[in-house]
Structures are given as C-alpha cells and as structure tokens.
C-alpha cells in the first residue's frame, strides 16, 4: 500500500510540474514575414524553388560559429535587412541577386515581378525578392546587392534581435521535460494495474507533445540566427525620373502641381472621349428605341382624347335642342 501511495504521489508531482511548465511556455513572438521566410513560402507566386532548411549546407556551420554556452559566450542574434534600390532592369537584378544568394549557400524565399503604373500613365517593371544568406555573410551580401544600382539606396534598414535569454530558457525547459519523460517511462514500466498504465501513458503523451513544440521553437531560433533574411525592393529607373516640360524640370511642390494639372487635363479629355464614343450613341439608341415611341404614343393618345371631348360637346347641344 505504501509503495502504491508513493507511486501515485510521484505521478501527481510530475503532473503538477508539467502543468506549470505548460503554463510558463508562452508562444514565441514571430512575425508573419519571418514565418514565411523560415518555411520558404512566398506570399505571391515564387519564381524559384525554395530548398528545405535541412538541405542547406551552410546552416549548421553558420550556427556553430554563433553558438554559445549557458555559462557565457557569444550572443544569439537574429539579423534581418531591408533594401530599396533603383536599378536599370529589375528583372535582371532580381536574377543576379538570386544567383548571389545561392552562391553564398543561401536560398530565395520569394520573388515577385509585376508592372507598376506611374502617375504619368507610364507602366514600368518592379520587382521584390526576399533571400536568406548565412548571418556571417550578411554585410558581404548587402554590398553585392548595392552594386546592382548606380545610385545610393532609397532606404536601408538592418534589424537585430538578441534572443539569447529566450533560447536558453527553451533549452532549460526542454531538459526538464526530457527528464520527466524518462521518469514517466520508468514508472509505466513498473506499473501493474491497467488504470495506472493508462494514466502514466497520458502524461507521457503530453510531455512528448511539449518536447516537440520546444524543439520546433529552438530550431526556429537556430535557423533564424544562422540565416539572415534580406528583403529587396527593386524599382525601375524610369519610376523616379523627374518630370520634364521642354527644358524645365519642376521639383517638389511645383512638380506635384504640374503633374496634377496634367492629370486633370487627361481626365477631361478621357471624359470627352467617353461622352462622344459611348454616352451619345447610347443616348441616341435609348431615345430611338424607348423614349421617342413612347412620346409618340402619348401625343397620339392625347390628340384622340381631345377630339372625343370636342365631339361630346357638339353632341350635347343637339340633344338638348331636340328634346325641346
């Protein structure tokens, strides 16, 4: 009886420990762009096939270079960058950047090419590409990307996130759960009654589920620290060319006012074209098919009605005369 009591007491303590561990395990903050980048899923139609993370030969080596120990060492930092460049040919620059990422043992997360319509009505190409490169080669990758343009970047942002404490906490919780898993396995081996076996088995399943979740979060941090994400917006050179009227190139507010005036004239001309080509012919058809026949019937009906009134007035005096 004492042996059974000790066994149930141990199971109860393990259940309380697991419950507190599950409550303390909060979801790791993760942006939508980072989830897409890690899974290799493009928000649009990707132009390149994204290899699985396990097949990237540079991931493990890159992570080993940034590894740290619980007692002290290098910090685990996730670095991401955003660039906006003006290039002569967005399509060619996108291909060059994709090849550069592959040469660095990285890969393309997504690549999107589309047409952008300017205020002047001109359609120019524009491209957006997201790549991942080894973290230690991030600066080298940024320099090579900037070489695609003869101008300075329109914008450049580098974000760093220190996740050392979060990563260490995940590893500690993982060790505790793995220890609990071993103890539960030993208890289940020694259990005799069926209800005891089922109770311990349910606890063991919950522990293993939590272990898998923690391993996934740890893998997320490791891969994010090993491979930096770089998002590049490639803008065609025509999209930023100044407005030119003869030899005059208005700037600032003057440029906006002149462009608004041109757009106003374009709207008026387009409206006149619609009126002449669409509205007037449609109005003539509607008038000829519906309005004119109805108006004709209305006038005919009113004319006949007036005639009947006149005839009725002429008949009434004659009738009164004959009666007299």
Buried (B, 14 or more C-beta within 10 A) or exposed (E): EEEEEEBEEBBEEBBEBBEEBBEEBEEBEEEEBBEBBBEBEBEEEBBBEBBEBEEBEBBEEBBEEBEEEEEEEEEBBBBBBBBBBBBEBBBEBBBBBBEBBBEBBBBBBBBBBEEBEBEEEEEBBBBBBBBBBBBBBBEEBBEBBBEBBEEEBEEBEBEEBEBBEBBBBBBEBBEBBBEBBEBBEEBBEEBEEEEBBEBBBEBBEBBBEBBEBBEEBBEBBBBBBBBBBBBBBBBBBBBEBEBEEEEEEBEEEEEEEBBEEBEEEEEEEEEEEEEEEEEEEEEEEEEEEEEEEEEEEEEEEEEEEEEEEEEEEEEEEEEEEEEE
